[in-house]
């Protein structure tokens, strides 16, 4: 397991945060601090309080680029996104890992599900988050309860599907940021795992107040960027769906048919004693896009659990056991419901197994 901590002038916070991460049990495989040109001795502080820490310098600016640099450097099979400001509780990391071991591809922290909370969020930000949740769930058929929370974990083998900007690209020519390099990274990841049909589990998390320093969050500017991200990622997903749907074969009239002699339109022939079928054409949803040559089987480091008897939630639907398997398996069969190659809804499960309503 690799914990990626993006930093920019977070020296005082790291004195508390890094030892707390190192104290997590089961032990973390590696802690990667990705620094964005800090001026307050962040790197020196990290090396002093956690001698085994790995230091990576981000290649461009923006939180998204910092996370991408950390992902690229990580060697663990699970990647954990962890803020350096002290707002995230490292003792919650095992919850995220457990959600992955139980079958999820992506474990998403939520402050607004049962067991979660926040000591830091304002009424304005909470209202904005609720509105953005509604937009995301409408566009992607998800059931997210906390779109804008950055405490997440996922299996490293889904990273190629997320298609983040390459870390070795030069800085943006006009001084700006490439798409995915900025604050929109968290929303972008949420959209892409949903569009790919991966299994998502929401994990309750309590957000604490920042310990030292000033937040980089800009409520209106960042909220607008998140909204733009949702619209852009919906368009991206639609283009990929269209590209993966085979075009219908052209109908060619046989030689000697009147259409070939007259150039007219060949009417559809009627079949005596039968009516045209009205059944929709079923298209199988493509499996999540994995690197070429890689089998879509569960990686060897994911333990195979014996099937468990399925329980039922308050609506009488099966949960647990085979019913609570990876969401990507459910997504592979969901296309038969609407014929579009996209599941009607991406299941978002709470960490304790009950699907979000």
Backbone torsions as a table, in degrees:
resi	resn	phi	psi	omega
1	UNK	NA	131.1	178.9
2	UNK	-115.0	129.8	176.9
3	UNK	-105.0	120.4	-177.9
4	UNK	-102.5	124.0	-176.0
5	UNK	-121.4	102.7	176.3
6	UNK	-77.3	139.1	-176.3
7	UNK	-136.8	150.3	167.5
8	UNK	-154.8	104.9	-177.7
9	UNK	57.9	56.8	-178.3
10	UNK	-120.9	28.9	-174.1
11	UNK	-57.1	-48.8	-176.9
12	UNK	-63.8	-38.4	179.8
13	UNK	-68.8	-37.0	-177.9
14	UNK	-65.4	-26.3	177.8
15	UNK	-60.3	-27.0	179.0
16	UNK	-99.6	-42.7	-170.6
17	UNK	-69.0	-47.4	-173.7
18	UNK	-65.1	-45.0	175.5
19	UNK	-60.9	-33.6	178.7
20	UNK	-67.3	-39.2	176.9
21	UNK	-65.4	-41.9	-179.7
22	UNK	-64.6	-23.2	-178.6
23	UNK	-84.0	-5.3	-178.6
24	UNK	-65.1	138.6	175.0
25	UNK	-127.7	132.3	2.3
26	UNK	-60.2	152.2	-171.1
27	UNK	-65.1	145.4	175.5
28	UNK	-75.0	136.5	-179.0
29	UNK	-67.2	-44.3	179.5
30	UNK	-157.2	149.6	174.0
31	UNK	-116.1	125.0	-178.5
32	UNK	-115.0	116.7	174.2
33	UNK	-96.0	120.2	179.3
34	UNK	-104.9	111.7	-172.0
35	UNK	-100.3	138.8	-179.7
36	UNK	-107.4	57.6	175.3
37	UNK	63.8	49.6	178.9
38	UNK	-67.2	150.2	-179.3
39	UNK	-113.6	1.2	-173.3
40	UNK	-108.9	16.4	179.9
41	UNK	81.5	27.1	-179.1
42	UNK	-58.1	-47.0	-177.0
43	UNK	-64.1	-45.7	-179.7
44	UNK	-62.5	-39.4	178.6
45	UNK	-64.8	-43.8	179.3
46	UNK	-59.1	-44.4	-179.3
47	UNK	-68.9	-28.7	-180.0
48	UNK	-75.6	-44.5	-175.1
49	UNK	-84.2	-20.0	178.6
50	UNK	-141.5	85.0	-173.6
51	UNK	-54.9	-29.0	-178.6
52	UNK	-86.1	5.3	-176.8
53	UNK	-65.9	146.1	173.4
54	UNK	-97.7	132.2	-179.7
55	UNK	-106.8	127.8	176.6
56	UNK	-126.8	133.6	176.1
57	UNK	-98.4	127.3	-177.4
58	UNK	-68.3	152.6	-171.9
59	UNK	-89.8	-20.6	176.5
60	UNK	-137.3	-163.8	178.7
61	UNK	-104.0	161.7	177.2
62	UNK	106.0	147.9	-179.3
63	UNK	-64.4	-36.7	-179.7
64	UNK	-62.3	-41.9	177.6
65	UNK	-65.7	-39.1	178.2
66	UNK	-60.5	-44.6	179.6
67	UNK	-64.9	-42.0	-179.7
68	UNK	-62.5	-39.3	177.5
69	UNK	-64.1	-40.2	177.6
70	UNK	-65.8	-42.2	178.1
71	UNK	-60.2	-43.0	-177.1
72	UNK	-65.6	-31.5	-177.7
73	UNK	-86.4	-17.2	-172.8
74	UNK	-69.2	147.0	176.4
75	UNK	-115.5	-4.1	-179.4
76	UNK	-77.4	161.5	177.7
77	UNK	-85.1	-13.7	175.1
78	UNK	-122.8	134.1	179.0
79	UNK	-111.6	127.0	-179.1
80	UNK	-114.3	126.9	177.3
81	UNK	-91.7	120.7	-171.1
82	UNK	-137.6	123.3	179.8
83	UNK	-75.9	149.6	-175.3
84	UNK	-90.6	-3.4	-170.5
85	UNK	-86.5	2.2	179.6
86	UNK	87.3	3.2	-178.3
87	UNK	-78.9	-21.9	-179.1
88	UNK	-98.8	144.7	-179.3
89	UNK	-96.0	114.1	-179.0
90	UNK	-64.1	-21.3	179.0
91	UNK	-69.7	-9.7	175.7
92	UNK	-85.5	-11.2	-177.5
93	UNK	-53.6	-44.7	179.2
94	UNK	-58.2	-28.5	176.4
95	UNK	-63.2	-43.3	-179.1
96	UNK	-65.1	-43.2	179.7
97	UNK	-63.5	-40.9	179.7
98	UNK	-62.2	-40.1	178.1
99	UNK	-61.2	-37.5	177.9
100	UNK	-69.4	-44.2	-179.5
101	UNK	-61.8	-32.5	-179.1
102	UNK	-79.6	-0.3	171.8
103	UNK	130.4	-11.2	-179.4
104	UNK	-75.0	152.1	171.3
105	UNK	-91.8	-28.4	-175.2
106	UNK	-139.4	123.0	178.4
107	UNK	-105.8	117.1	-173.0
108	UNK	-109.9	123.5	176.7
109	UNK	-69.2	145.7	178.3
110	UNK	-141.3	129.5	176.1
111	UNK	-85.8	-12.1	-170.5
112	UNK	-116.5	18.0	171.9
113	UNK	-107.3	170.4	-176.7
114	UNK	-56.5	124.1	-179.1
115	UNK	97.0	-10.9	178.8
116	UNK	-95.4	178.0	179.3
117	UNK	174.2	176.9	179.6
118	UNK	-150.9	134.9	173.2
119	UNK	-98.1	0.0	-168.8
120	UNK	-119.5	-24.9	-171.2
121	UNK	-74.9	140.7	177.5
122	UNK	-92.8	166.2	179.1
123	UNK	-61.7	-39.0	179.8
124	UNK	-62.6	-47.7	-179.8
125	UNK	-66.6	-36.3	178.7
126	UNK	-64.6	-42.1	178.6
127	UNK	-65.7	-43.0	177.9
128	UNK	-62.6	-40.5	178.6
129	UNK	-62.9	-39.8	178.9
130	UNK	-62.9	-41.7	178.4
131	UNK	-65.1	-40.8	178.8
132	UNK	-68.2	-35.3	174.1
133	UNK	-56.8	-46.2	-178.1
134	UNK	-60.8	-43.9	179.3
135	UNK	-62.8	-47.0	-178.4
136	UNK	-62.0	-44.8	-178.0
137	UNK	-66.9	-32.3	177.2
138	UNK	-70.4	-43.0	-176.3
139	UNK	-73.8	-34.6	-172.5
140	UNK	-113.7	1.6	178.7
141	UNK	66.7	26.1	179.9
142	UNK	-95.8	-179.8	177.4
143	UNK	-132.9	41.2	179.7
144	UNK	-61.5	144.3	173.4
145	UNK	-109.1	-11.0	-177.0
146	UNK	-152.8	82.2	-174.4
147	UNK	-65.4	-37.3	-166.7
148	UNK	-100.6	33.8	178.7
149	UNK	-109.4	133.0	-171.1
150	UNK	-96.6	8.4	-179.6
151	UNK	-91.8	100.8	-175.2
152	UNK	-140.8	162.9	174.7
153	UNK	-146.1	150.5	179.4
154	UNK	-156.9	161.6	175.8
155	UNK	-68.6	136.9	-177.6
156	UNK	-64.0	-24.5	-175.8
157	UNK	-74.8	-6.0	175.3
158	UNK	-93.5	-2.9	-175.2
159	UNK	-56.6	-42.7	179.6
160	UNK	-58.8	-31.5	-179.4
161	UNK	-70.3	-27.4	-178.1
162	UNK	-71.9	-22.5	168.6
163	UNK	54.2	53.2	178.8
164	UNK	-78.0	157.3	178.9
165	UNK	-56.8	136.2	-179.0
166	UNK	-59.1	136.7	-175.8
167	UNK	-73.8	-17.0	-177.8
168	UNK	-94.8	7.3	174.7
169	UNK	-70.3	148.3	177.7
170	UNK	-68.5	163.6	176.5
171	UNK	-55.1	153.8	-178.8
172	UNK	-58.7	135.1	-173.3
173	UNK	-60.7	-29.3	-177.9
174	UNK	-98.7	12.9	178.3
175	UNK	85.3	-1.0	179.6
176	UNK	-87.6	-150.6	-178.5
177	UNK	-128.4	145.3	172.1
178	UNK	-69.5	156.3	178.9
179	UNK	-63.4	123.0	-177.1
180	UNK	102.5	-9.7	179.8
181	UNK	-83.4	-17.8	-172.1
182	UNK	-100.0	-157.8	-178.4
183	UNK	-62.1	-19.8	-177.5
184	UNK	-69.5	-3.4	-174.4
185	UNK	-54.5	-41.7	-176.4
186	UNK	-66.6	-44.3	177.9
187	UNK	-65.5	-40.5	179.8
188	UNK	-59.3	-44.9	178.7
189	UNK	-62.6	-43.7	179.9
190	UNK	-60.1	-40.4	179.3
191	UNK	-67.6	-43.3	-173.8
192	UNK	-73.5	-34.5	176.5
193	UNK	-68.7	-34.0	177.0
194	UNK	-68.8	-45.0	-179.1
195	UNK	-63.7	-32.2	179.7
196	UNK	-79.8	-8.1	178.6
197	UNK	79.9	20.1	179.1
198	UNK	-72.8	155.9	177.0
199	UNK	-76.2	130.3	-175.7
200	UNK	-122.1	129.5	173.4
201	UNK	-119.1	131.4	173.6
202	UNK	-87.8	132.5	-177.8
203	UNK	-114.5	123.8	179.2
204	UNK	-62.3	135.8	-177.5
205	UNK	-143.4	144.4	178.3
206	UNK	-107.9	120.8	179.0
207	UNK	-89.7	129.8	178.4
208	UNK	-103.0	168.9	178.4
209	UNK	-71.3	148.2	173.3
210	UNK	-57.0	138.2	-177.3
211	UNK	-78.9	-53.6	-177.2
212	UNK	-135.2	153.9	175.0
213	UNK	86.4	-178.8	-177.8
214	UNK	-107.7	143.1	178.5
215	UNK	-70.2	149.1	175.1
216	UNK	-92.5	1.7	-178.0
217	UNK	-73.9	133.0	175.7
218	UNK	-119.7	107.1	-167.4
219	UNK	-54.1	-55.3	-174.2
220	UNK	-76.3	-44.6	-179.1
221	UNK	-63.8	-44.5	-178.9
222	UNK	-72.6	-34.1	175.7
223	UNK	-62.8	-40.7	177.1
224	UNK	-64.5	-38.9	179.1
225	UNK	-65.6	-38.7	177.1
226	UNK	-62.7	-42.6	179.4
227	UNK	-62.2	-42.7	176.8
228	UNK	-63.3	-36.7	179.3
229	UNK	-63.3	-43.5	179.0
230	UNK	-59.4	-45.3	-179.5
231	UNK	-65.6	-43.7	-178.5
232	UNK	-66.2	-40.6	-179.4
233	UNK	-71.8	-29.2	174.8
234	UNK	-66.6	-41.4	177.4
235	UNK	-65.2	-41.2	179.2
236	UNK	-61.4	-45.1	179.7
237	UNK	-63.6	-38.1	179.2
238	UNK	-65.5	-40.8	178.0
239	UNK	-63.1	-40.9	-179.3
240	UNK	-68.1	-36.2	176.2
241	UNK	-63.1	-42.6	-180.0
242	UNK	-65.4	-38.8	-179.5
243	UNK	-68.2	-28.5	-178.1
244	UNK	-89.1	-6.7	179.6
245	UNK	-92.3	119.5	-178.1
246	UNK	-65.1	142.0	177.6
247	UNK	-72.1	145.3	178.8
248	UNK	-63.9	144.1	179.4
249	UNK	-68.9	142.5	178.6
250	UNK	-70.0	141.9	177.9
251	UNK	-92.0	120.1	-179.0
252	UNK	-113.0	126.2	179.7
253	UNK	-71.0	143.0	178.4
254	UNK	-65.7	157.8	178.9
255	UNK	-59.0	138.0	179.1
256	UNK	86.0	-6.9	179.7
257	UNK	-69.1	146.7	-178.5
258	UNK	-53.8	-29.1	-178.6
259	UNK	-63.9	-30.1	-178.6
260	UNK	-78.7	-21.7	-179.3
261	UNK	-90.8	-31.3	-174.1
262	UNK	-104.5	-19.2	-177.2
263	UNK	78.0	6.4	-179.6
264	UNK	-79.5	-179.0	-179.2
265	UNK	-87.5	131.8	-179.5
266	UNK	-81.3	112.0	179.9
267	UNK	-69.8	152.0	177.7
268	UNK	-66.3	125.3	-178.5
269	UNK	-69.2	143.1	175.9
270	UNK	-90.8	145.5	179.9
271	UNK	-105.8	121.5	-176.9
272	UNK	-63.9	134.3	175.2
273	UNK	79.9	7.1	178.1
274	UNK	-143.6	160.6	178.3
275	UNK	-114.5	152.1	179.8
276	UNK	-58.9	140.9	179.8
277	UNK	-69.8	137.2	177.7
278	UNK	-106.5	4.2	-178.9
279	UNK	-67.4	136.0	179.3
280	UNK	-67.1	150.2	176.5
281	UNK	-76.1	124.1	-177.5
282	UNK	-89.1	133.2	175.3
283	UNK	-119.1	130.3	179.0
284	UNK	-76.4	134.4	179.4
285	UNK	-68.1	132.5	176.8
286	UNK	-63.9	145.7	176.8
287	UNK	-65.5	157.9	176.7
288	UNK	-50.4	138.5	-172.7
289	UNK	-72.9	109.7	-179.3
290	UNK	-110.6	163.9	-179.1
291	UNK	-58.6	148.3	-178.6
292	UNK	-58.3	135.6	177.1
293	UNK	87.9	-8.9	-179.2
294	UNK	-89.7	127.2	-180.0
295	UNK	-70.5	144.9	-178.3
296	UNK	-78.6	13.9	-179.5
297	UNK	-72.6	162.7	177.5
298	UNK	-63.9	131.3	-178.9
299	UNK	-58.1	153.1	-174.5
300	UNK	-63.6	-22.3	-178.2
301	UNK	-82.9	-4.1	174.9
302	UNK	-90.6	115.7	-177.6
303	UNK	-63.0	139.2	177.1
304	UNK	-89.9	115.9	-178.8
305	UNK	-95.7	144.2	176.7
306	UNK	-66.4	145.0	179.3
307	UNK	-57.6	137.3	179.3
308	UNK	-109.0	150.8	176.5
309	UNK	-57.9	135.8	-177.5
310	UNK	-79.8	128.6	171.8
311	UNK	-88.5	-172.8	179.7
312	UNK	-135.1	141.3	178.3
313	UNK	-86.5	-169.8	-173.7
314	UNK	-69.4	-12.8	177.2
315	UNK	-98.0	3.6	179.5
316	UNK	83.2	9.4	179.2
317	UNK	-90.0	150.1	-178.1
318	UNK	-71.5	136.3	171.8
319	UNK	-137.2	159.7	-179.2
320	UNK	78.0	168.6	177.9
321	UNK	57.4	-140.0	-177.6
322	UNK	-66.5	-27.4	-177.6
323	UNK	-69.8	-20.9	-178.3
324	UNK	-106.7	30.9	179.0
325	UNK	-70.4	-174.7	-178.8
326	UNK	-59.7	138.5	-178.1
327	UNK	-65.5	-23.0	179.8
328	UNK	-66.9	-29.5	176.9
329	UNK	-70.1	-38.1	177.7
330	UNK	-66.2	-38.4	-177.4
331	UNK	-63.8	-29.5	-176.5
332	UNK	-66.8	-25.6	-179.5
333	UNK	-103.9	-9.1	-174.5
334	UNK	-70.8	-20.1	-175.7
335	UNK	-64.9	-22.4	-179.9
336	UNK	-67.7	-15.2	-177.2
337	UNK	-77.0	-36.2	-176.1
338	UNK	-126.3	-4.5	175.1
339	UNK	69.9	16.5	-176.4
340	UNK	-105.0	-6.4	-175.4
341	UNK	81.0	6.2	178.8
342	UNK	-130.2	133.1	178.8
343	UNK	-63.5	150.2	179.6
344	UNK	-62.9	-37.8	177.3
345	UNK	-146.4	143.2	172.9
346	UNK	-90.8	121.7	-176.6
347	UNK	-67.6	125.9	174.2
348	UNK	-113.3	111.6	-177.1
349	UNK	-98.7	141.1	169.3
350	UNK	-69.8	158.8	-175.2
351	UNK	-61.3	-27.1	-178.8
352	UNK	-88.2	7.8	168.7
353	UNK	105.9	-15.6	-176.9
354	UNK	-86.3	132.2	-179.5
355	UNK	-69.7	145.7	177.8
356	UNK	-64.8	142.9	179.7
357	UNK	-105.0	NA	NA
